[in-house]
Amino acid sequence: MNISTKTRKNYRQYLLAFLFLLPFILFVLLCWIGPLGTTILLSFSDAKYVLSRMSYAGFSNYIKIFRFDLYVPEILKITMFYIGCVLIINALFSFLLAIMVTYYIKHEMVGAVYRVLWFLPRMLPTIIYALMWIWFIDPDIGLLNPILKLFGFAGPESWILQKPFSYILLVAVNGFIGVSWGMLIYSAAIKSIPISFFEAAMIDGATRFQIIKEIILPLLRWPMLFVTAWQTLSLMGSYGEILAIWGSHGTARAAGVDVWALYTYFKAFALGDYSYAAALSMILVIIGIILILIYFKIFGYGRLMQST
């Protein structure tokens, strides 16, 4: 086979690979790169209400965020508290839950039932999930305050408005629904570990705790990195449950649960300040990229790539 024939064959292979990848490339361009580029352009404009009348505004929106918006420091603190607390639940408790339903519960059917029960809240529409919480915390007909009274605690008159109970509700609502995703990822990863590893460890006299520490944890670094990064990015952009339970941006602000994403939503769709909302969104994008790089460093991304 001469050189030209080899070249044509390589070109055909590259073309075939490109055609297979084309739908994915178009999806990324239309659903990711396109919206990101539009957001960047909007953040440097003065678009309000009508996008067709926008003009270039330079860095004025970003200057407003850091110098003139008095709500930004408070919203940033609330967002950091919200993401930090919920992330601990989603990344840590979901791992403990996966250990319980996958490793300690040996009967596969029983473990599957527990996993499905924990995953039910995620399968519910957001509004139905929010209505269930509103009923649960209702001081007159809800079950939460009577349950607290059984243990000697007096529940508040309003879980939605009274601080710090509104903070607890904020973390509980998003932590409860978020833990199911991490549980499934960890459970699948634990199931993929060869059973011979556990058998060899048990023959050597290892306890269950030692097996978890020396076998399961080291082999779950990739899933831990994925769950931590995914949940962080998801929490940074989530506001659906908050808006559904607290009902409005003003109520959320009064309760101290006005997170960055909800503030961005309010600026864009309640006030029509699209350019300022785009700048707020870009701040989230930058923070997300920085956090992902930090996670890569913490979890040893380079070593993980070498081990694969």
N, C-alpha and C positions, 0 to 999 in steps of 0.2 A: 504494500500500500504506500503510494507516494505521499509527499507532504500536503499537497493540495487536497487530496482525498481525506486525510486525517483532519485537516482544518475544517472542511465542509462537515465532517461528522461531528466535530466538536461544536461547531456553530448550531447544528441541528439539536444537539443535546442541550446546549444553553437556551435555545429558543423554546424547546419543549419544557424545560424547567421554568422558564419565564412565564409561559402560558399557564402552567399549573399554579404559579404564584400570583398571577395577575389579579384574580378576584380578591385575594388577601391584600395586595398592594393597593387596589382601588378602595377597599374598605378602610384601610389605614388613612389614605389620603382624604377620603370624604368624611370619615367619622372622627378622626383624631387630628391630623395635620391641618385640615381645613378650619375646623372650629378654633384650634389653637392660634392659627394665623389671624383669624378674624378677631379673636379676643385681644391679641397683641395690638392690632390696628385700632380697635375701639379704645384701648387704654390710653392711646396717644391722641385721642380726638376729644371733641366736646359734644358728643352725641347725646341728645336728650329728647325722648319721646319719638322723634322722627329721625331714622337713621340716614335718610337721603340728604339731610341738611347738615351733616356733621362736617367739621373742618379740623385741621391739625391744631393741637393744643400743647404739643411738647410734653414735658414732664409735670404739667400742672396737677394732674390727677394724683400722681405719686407724691408730689409735695404736699398736697392736701391731706393725704393719708397720714403722713408722719409729722406734720406740723400743725394742721388746723382742725382735724377731726377729733373732737374731745372724747368721742365714744370708743375710739380705736384701742387705747390702752386697756380699758375695762373688758372689751370684747376679746382682746388677745389673751388676757388672763383667764377668762371663762373658757375660751377654746382650749387653752393648754391644759387646764384642769380637766375638762371634759374628755379630751383625747387621751390624756395620761391615765385617768382612772378607768375608762372603758377599755383601753388597750391592755391594761393589766388583767382585766376580766377575760377579754377575748383571747389573749395570747397565753396566759398562764392557767386560768381556770379551765379553759377549753382543753388544754393538755392534760390536766388532772382528770377531767371528765372522760377524755378519750382513754386514759389508762384504766379507769374504772370499768367502762363499758366494753373495752376491747381486750384488756389483759387480765383483769381480776375476774370478770364474769366470763367463765369458760363456755357456757352454753350460748351458741351463736344466735339462736332465735331470741333468747332473752336480751342479749346485747343489742340485736337489731331493733327490737321493740323500744328499748330505751333511747337509741339514737333517733328513731323516728319521732318519738314524743318530744325530744329536745328540739327537733328540726321543725315541728309544727308551726311555731310562731313566725318563722321565716317564710313559710308558704302562705300565710295569711296576707291579704291586702293591708297596706299600711293603715288605712282608716279603720278597718276592723280591729287591728292590733291596738290602735290608739284608743278606740272605744272600750275595749276590754280593760285597759289600764285605768281609764276614766271611771269606769264602774267600780273597779277594784279599790281605788283610793277614795271613793266618795264617802264623806264623813257620816252620811245618813244610812245608805243602803250597801255600802261597800264592805268587803271582808277584812281589809288591811287593819283598820283601827281596832276592831274587836279582837283580832289575832294578837295585836300588840298589847292590848289590855290583859290578855291571859298571862303574859309574861311580865306584867307590872309596868308597862310603858304607856304613856298617854300620847295618843296620836294627835297631830295638829288639826285645826279646823279646816285648813286647806293645804293639801300637799302641792298644789299647783302654784300658789302664790307665796306661801310662807318660807322664808329662808331659815335654816339651811336645808329644810325638807325638800324644797324644789330642786336643790343640787342632787340630793340623794335620788330623787325620782328621775332626774335627767340621766344619771349614770345607770340606774337600774333598768330603765326602759331600753336604752341602747345596748347595754351590756348583755341583757337577757336574750335579745334577738341576735346579737353578734356572736355569742359563744358557740352557737350551733355550727357555724361555718368552719371555725377552727377545729371543732371536735371531729367533723367529718374528714378534714384533711389529715389530722393526726391519726385518726383511727385507720384510715387507708394506709398511711405510712407504717404504722405498727403491724398491720396485717401483712405488709410486704416483706417484713423481716423473716428470714428463713427460720422455721421452727427448730432446726438443728442448733441454732445459736443458744436458744433458751434451754434446750435439753442438755447441751454440753455444760452450760453454766450450772444447772441444777445438779448434774453429776459431780461437778467440782465442789458442791456444797454452798453455792451462792444463794443468798436470800433474795426475796422478791425485790426488796429495796435496792440491793446491789445490782440486780439484773436491770432495773430501771435506770440506775445511775451509770453503769458501765457499758450497757448494750443499747438500750432504747434511746437514751438522750444523745449519745454521740452520732447515732444513725439518723436522727431526726433534725439535724442542723438545717438541711435544705427546707423541709416543711416549716420549721420555725422561722426561718428568714422570710419565706413566702407569706406565711400568716401574719407576721408582724408588719411587713411592708404593705401588704394588701389591706389589712385592717386600718393601718395608719392613714393611707390615702383615702380609704372609704370614709373614715370618720371625719377627715378634713372637709369633705364635700357633702356630708349628710346633714339634712335638716328636716326631712320629711316627717319623722315621728315627732320632733319638737314642734313643728308647725301644726300638726294634727292634734296634739294634746293641749298645747297652750293657746291655740286658736288664732293668734295674731302676733305680729311683731311687737306691738306695744305691751301685751301681756307677758311675752317672753322677756322683754327688757325689764319689766317691773319685778319679775320673778328671779332675775339674775341668770337666765339661761339663754341669753342672746349670743349664739356662737357666730363665728366669722361667716360661715356659709349662709346662715339665715339672714345676717345683716346684708350680705351681698345680694341675696334674693330680694330683700325689701327695697334696697336702693334701685335695683333694675326694674322690678315689676310693680312696685307700689308708687315709687317716685319718678320712674322713667329716666333715671340718670344712668344710662347704659354705659357711658364712658367710665364713670367712677366705679361702677360695679365691675367692669372689665379689669380695671386696675386692681381692685380688691382680689379678683380671681387670680390675677397674675402673681400676686404676693403668695397666695396659696400654692401655686405651681412651683415657685422658687423654693419655698419652704419644704415642699414635698420632695423636690430633687435633692436638697441638702440632707434631709432625713434619710432618704434611700442610700445616699453615699455613706452616711454614718452607720447605717445598718450593715452595709457591705463590710465596713471596717470592723464592726463589733463581731459579726458572725464569721469573719475570715473568708470573704468571698474568693480571694485568690487561692487559699488552700482548698476550698470546696471545689473550685474548677480543676485544680490539679488532681484531686482525688477521684474525679470522674473520668 
